[in-house]
Amino acid sequence: MSALAIRGDGIPMGGTSRTAVGTVVAFAAALLLSGQALGETVTVSGTSYTNTTVLELEDPTDTYRVTKPAGKQIVYTMTVLTAAPACAEVYLIQGHSVGATFSAYALYSLQGCGRSFTTTFSPDSEGTAFTILVQQGPADDNVQYRLDVRIEDQPFWANNLIMGALCFVIFLVVVIALAVARSRRRAAQAAAPPMMPPGMPPAGPPAPGVPGQPQVPAAPPQGPPPPPAQ
């Protein structure tokens, strides 16, 4: 019997809400008929952790307390080692206390029974305390699985979004300024008079006559005609 009360259609009991990192699904945990509570709880220390164990019918869940410092990210992988059709579910939960009800991050959890699941959780806005809960499938007796957990540095873009946005704005302003300066320079060059080749005399008033033909000297002025002879 599953340690979490899941409706027949596979939808967890409880409600859903939105956070900065996606949907949080509220699960209602149910104690087993035998009165057993959630199973083994392990505190993960260091930056790397691996555990191989077995989920049994009388102990169907394991929980792992993980601390994620600011600027770090959780990378975890759950792999079922028992032959198919054995499967398991895995949930990432905020906080270190898992009681009768809890909220799991839907984007970072395997809500349906599966044989392998891996994910990376980076946001710093959700605090530093988290729990990974592994649960056996609804029809399985004993399920062996391996859980690998790593605490890694966040990539630059994940931890420096504001700095990245500021650099992009500065780059955009520089590109626009260069484009405006180039456009103004082209406009000034188009409005300036053409440059004279070196050695050419400055332009003066045009000479009389037809250009390109020799000039004929004008006839000297003539006086009045002489008087007739007597």
Contacts in CASP RR format, 6 or more apart in sequence:
PFRMAT RR
TARGET T0000
AUTHOR 0000-0000-0000
METHOD contacts of the structure
MODEL  1
MSALAIRGDGIPMGGTSRTAVGTVVAFAAALLLSGQALGETVTVSGTSYT
NTTVLELEDPTDTYRVTKPAGKQIVYTMTVLTAAPACAEVYLIQGHSVGA
TFSAYALYSLQGCGRSFTTTFSPDSEGTAFTILVQQGPADDNVQYRLDVR
IEDQPFWANNLIMGALCFVIFLVVVIALAVARSRRRAAQAAAPPMMPPGM
PPAGPPAPGVPGQPQVPAAPPQGPPPPPAQ
1 32 0 8 1.000
1 33 0 8 1.000
1 57 0 8 1.000
1 60 0 8 1.000
1 138 0 8 1.000
2 30 0 8 1.000
2 60 0 8 1.000
2 135 0 8 1.000
2 136 0 8 1.000
2 137 0 8 1.000
2 138 0 8 1.000
3 29 0 8 1.000
3 30 0 8 1.000
3 31 0 8 1.000
3 32 0 8 1.000
3 36 0 8 1.000
3 38 0 8 1.000
3 39 0 8 1.000
3 60 0 8 1.000
3 61 0 8 1.000
3 135 0 8 1.000
4 12 0 8 1.000
4 27 0 8 1.000
4 28 0 8 1.000
4 29 0 8 1.000
4 30 0 8 1.000
4 89 0 8 1.000
4 135 0 8 1.000
5 12 0 8 1.000
5 13 0 8 1.000
5 27 0 8 1.000
5 28 0 8 1.000
5 29 0 8 1.000
5 30 0 8 1.000
6 12 0 8 1.000
6 13 0 8 1.000
6 138 0 8 1.000
7 13 0 8 1.000
10 112 0 8 1.000
12 25 0 8 1.000
12 26 0 8 1.000
12 27 0 8 1.000
12 28 0 8 1.000
12 111 0 8 1.000
13 27 0 8 1.000
13 28 0 8 1.000
14 25 0 8 1.000
14 26 0 8 1.000
14 27 0 8 1.000
14 28 0 8 1.000
14 101 0 8 1.000
15 25 0 8 1.000
15 26 0 8 1.000
16 23 0 8 1.000
16 24 0 8 1.000
16 25 0 8 1.000
16 26 0 8 1.000
16 106 0 8 1.000
17 23 0 8 1.000
17 24 0 8 1.000
17 26 0 8 1.000
17 103 0 8 1.000
18 24 0 8 1.000
19 105 0 8 1.000
19 126 0 8 1.000
20 123 0 8 1.000
20 125 0 8 1.000
20 126 0 8 1.000
21 105 0 8 1.000
21 107 0 8 1.000
21 108 0 8 1.000
21 121 0 8 1.000
21 123 0 8 1.000
21 125 0 8 1.000
21 126 0 8 1.000
22 105 0 8 1.000
22 106 0 8 1.000
22 107 0 8 1.000
23 105 0 8 1.000
23 106 0 8 1.000
23 107 0 8 1.000
24 94 0 8 1.000
24 103 0 8 1.000
24 104 0 8 1.000
24 105 0 8 1.000
24 106 0 8 1.000
25 103 0 8 1.000
25 104 0 8 1.000
25 105 0 8 1.000
25 106 0 8 1.000
25 109 0 8 1.000
25 111 0 8 1.000
26 101 0 8 1.000
26 102 0 8 1.000
26 103 0 8 1.000
27 91 0 8 1.000
27 101 0 8 1.000
27 102 0 8 1.000
27 103 0 8 1.000
27 104 0 8 1.000
28 100 0 8 1.000
28 101 0 8 1.000
29 38 0 8 1.000
29 98 0 8 1.000
29 99 0 8 1.000
29 100 0 8 1.000
29 101 0 8 1.000
29 102 0 8 1.000
31 37 0 8 1.000
32 58 0 8 1.000
32 60 0 8 1.000
34 58 0 8 1.000
36 58 0 8 1.000
36 59 0 8 1.000
38 61 0 8 1.000
38 63 0 8 1.000
38 98 0 8 1.000
38 99 0 8 1.000
38 133 0 8 1.000
39 59 0 8 1.000
39 60 0 8 1.000
39 61 0 8 1.000
39 62 0 8 1.000
39 63 0 8 1.000
40 53 0 8 1.000
40 59 0 8 1.000
40 62 0 8 1.000
40 63 0 8 1.000
41 62 0 8 1.000
41 63 0 8 1.000
41 64 0 8 1.000
41 65 0 8 1.000
42 51 0 8 1.000
42 62 0 8 1.000
42 63 0 8 1.000
42 64 0 8 1.000
42 65 0 8 1.000
43 64 0 8 1.000
43 65 0 8 1.000
44 64 0 8 1.000
44 65 0 8 1.000
44 66 0 8 1.000
44 67 0 8 1.000
44 149 0 8 1.000
46 151 0 8 1.000
47 150 0 8 1.000
47 151 0 8 1.000
47 152 0 8 1.000
48 149 0 8 1.000
48 150 0 8 1.000
48 151 0 8 1.000
49 64 0 8 1.000
49 147 0 8 1.000
49 148 0 8 1.000
49 149 0 8 1.000
49 150 0 8 1.000
50 146 0 8 1.000
50 147 0 8 1.000
50 148 0 8 1.000
50 149 0 8 1.000
51 64 0 8 1.000
51 146 0 8 1.000
51 147 0 8 1.000
52 81 0 8 1.000
52 144 0 8 1.000
52 145 0 8 1.000
52 146 0 8 1.000
52 147 0 8 1.000
53 62 0 8 1.000
53 144 0 8 1.000
53 145 0 8 1.000
54 142 0 8 1.000
54 143 0 8 1.000
54 144 0 8 1.000
54 145 0 8 1.000
55 61 0 8 1.000
55 62 0 8 1.000
55 88 0 8 1.000
55 134 0 8 1.000
55 135 0 8 1.000
55 136 0 8 1.000
55 140 0 8 1.000
55 142 0 8 1.000
55 143 0 8 1.000
55 144 0 8 1.000
55 145 0 8 1.000
56 136 0 8 1.000
56 141 0 8 1.000
56 142 0 8 1.000
57 136 0 8 1.000
57 141 0 8 1.000
57 142 0 8 1.000
60 135 0 8 1.000
60 136 0 8 1.000
60 137 0 8 1.000
61 133 0 8 1.000
61 134 0 8 1.000
61 135 0 8 1.000
61 136 0 8 1.000
62 133 0 8 1.000
62 134 0 8 1.000
62 147 0 8 1.000
63 98 0 8 1.000
63 131 0 8 1.000
63 132 0 8 1.000
63 133 0 8 1.000
63 134 0 8 1.000
64 131 0 8 1.000
64 132 0 8 1.000
64 133 0 8 1.000
64 134 0 8 1.000
64 147 0 8 1.000
64 149 0 8 1.000
65 96 0 8 1.000
65 129 0 8 1.000
65 130 0 8 1.000
65 131 0 8 1.000
66 74 0 8 1.000
66 76 0 8 1.000
66 129 0 8 1.000
66 130 0 8 1.000
66 131 0 8 1.000
66 132 0 8 1.000
66 149 0 8 1.000
66 151 0 8 1.000
67 128 0 8 1.000
67 129 0 8 1.000
67 130 0 8 1.000
68 74 0 8 1.000
68 121 0 8 1.000
68 127 0 8 1.000
68 128 0 8 1.000
68 130 0 8 1.000
68 151 0 8 1.000
69 128 0 8 1.000
69 151 0 8 1.000
70 124 0 8 1.000
70 128 0 8 1.000
71 124 0 8 1.000
71 153 0 8 1.000
71 154 0 8 1.000
71 159 0 8 1.000
72 151 0 8 1.000
72 152 0 8 1.000
72 153 0 8 1.000
72 154 0 8 1.000
73 120 0 8 1.000
73 121 0 8 1.000
73 122 0 8 1.000
73 151 0 8 1.000
73 152 0 8 1.000
73 153 0 8 1.000
73 154 0 8 1.000
73 158 0 8 1.000
74 92 0 8 1.000
74 120 0 8 1.000
74 121 0 8 1.000
74 122 0 8 1.000
74 130 0 8 1.000
74 149 0 8 1.000
74 150 0 8 1.000
74 151 0 8 1.000
75 118 0 8 1.000
75 119 0 8 1.000
75 120 0 8 1.000
75 121 0 8 1.000
75 149 0 8 1.000
75 150 0 8 1.000
75 151 0 8 1.000
75 152 0 8 1.000
76 90 0 8 1.000
76 92 0 8 1.000
76 118 0 8 1.000
76 119 0 8 1.000
76 132 0 8 1.000
76 147 0 8 1.000
76 148 0 8 1.000
76 149 0 8 1.000
76 150 0 8 1.000
77 116 0 8 1.000
77 117 0 8 1.000
77 118 0 8 1.000
77 147 0 8 1.000
77 148 0 8 1.000
78 88 0 8 1.000
78 90 0 8 1.000
78 110 0 8 1.000
78 116 0 8 1.000
78 117 0 8 1.000
78 118 0 8 1.000
78 134 0 8 1.000
78 145 0 8 1.000
78 146 0 8 1.000
78 147 0 8 1.000
79 115 0 8 1.000
79 116 0 8 1.000
79 145 0 8 1.000
79 146 0 8 1.000
79 148 0 8 1.000
80 86 0 8 1.000
80 87 0 8 1.000
80 88 0 8 1.000
80 114 0 8 1.000
80 115 0 8 1.000
80 116 0 8 1.000
80 143 0 8 1.000
80 144 0 8 1.000
80 145 0 8 1.000
81 144 0 8 1.000
81 145 0 8 1.000
81 146 0 8 1.000
82 140 0 8 1.000
82 142 0 8 1.000
82 143 0 8 1.000
82 144 0 8 1.000
82 145 0 8 1.000
84 115 0 8 1.000
85 140 0 8 1.000
86 115 0 8 1.000
86 137 0 8 1.000
86 140 0 8 1.000
86 143 0 8 1.000
86 144 0 8 1.000
87 113 0 8 1.000
87 114 0 8 1.000
87 115 0 8 1.000
87 137 0 8 1.000
87 140 0 8 1.000
87 143 0 8 1.000
88 110 0 8 1.000
88 113 0 8 1.000
88 114 0 8 1.000
88 115 0 8 1.000
88 134 0 8 1.000
88 135 0 8 1.000
88 136 0 8 1.000
88 137 0 8 1.000
88 140 0 8 1.000
88 143 0 8 1.000
88 145 0 8 1.000
89 109 0 8 1.000
89 110 0 8 1.000
89 111 0 8 1.000
89 112 0 8 1.000
89 113 0 8 1.000
89 114 0 8 1.000
89 134 0 8 1.000
89 135 0 8 1.000
89 136 0 8 1.000
89 137 0 8 1.000
90 109 0 8 1.000
90 110 0 8 1.000
90 117 0 8 1.000
90 132 0 8 1.000
90 133 0 8 1.000
90 134 0 8 1.000
90 135 0 8 1.000
90 147 0 8 1.000
91 102 0 8 1.000
91 104 0 8 1.000
91 105 0 8 1.000
91 109 0 8 1.000
91 110 0 8 1.000
91 111 0 8 1.000
91 132 0 8 1.000
91 133 0 8 1.000
91 135 0 8 1.000
92 104 0 8 1.000
92 105 0 8 1.000
92 108 0 8 1.000
92 109 0 8 1.000
92 119 0 8 1.000
92 121 0 8 1.000
92 130 0 8 1.000
92 131 0 8 1.000
92 132 0 8 1.000
93 102 0 8 1.000
93 103 0 8 1.000
93 104 0 8 1.000
93 105 0 8 1.000
93 130 0 8 1.000
93 131 0 8 1.000
93 132 0 8 1.000
93 133 0 8 1.000
94 103 0 8 1.000
94 105 0 8 1.000
94 126 0 8 1.000
94 127 0 8 1.000
94 129 0 8 1.000
94 130 0 8 1.000
94 131 0 8 1.000
95 129 0 8 1.000
95 130 0 8 1.000
95 131 0 8 1.000
96 129 0 8 1.000
96 130 0 8 1.000
96 131 0 8 1.000
97 131 0 8 1.000
98 131 0 8 1.000
98 133 0 8 1.000
102 131 0 8 1.000
102 133 0 8 1.000
104 111 0 8 1.000
104 133 0 8 1.000
105 121 0 8 1.000
107 119 0 8 1.000
108 119 0 8 1.000
108 121 0 8 1.000
110 117 0 8 1.000
113 137 0 8 1.000
113 138 0 8 1.000
121 130 0 8 1.000
122 154 0 8 1.000
122 158 0 8 1.000
124 159 0 8 1.000
132 147 0 8 1.000
132 149 0 8 1.000
134 145 0 8 1.000
134 147 0 8 1.000
136 143 0 8 1.000
137 143 0 8 1.000
157 164 0 8 1.000
196 202 0 8 1.000
207 215 0 8 1.000
208 215 0 8 1.000
209 215 0 8 1.000
END
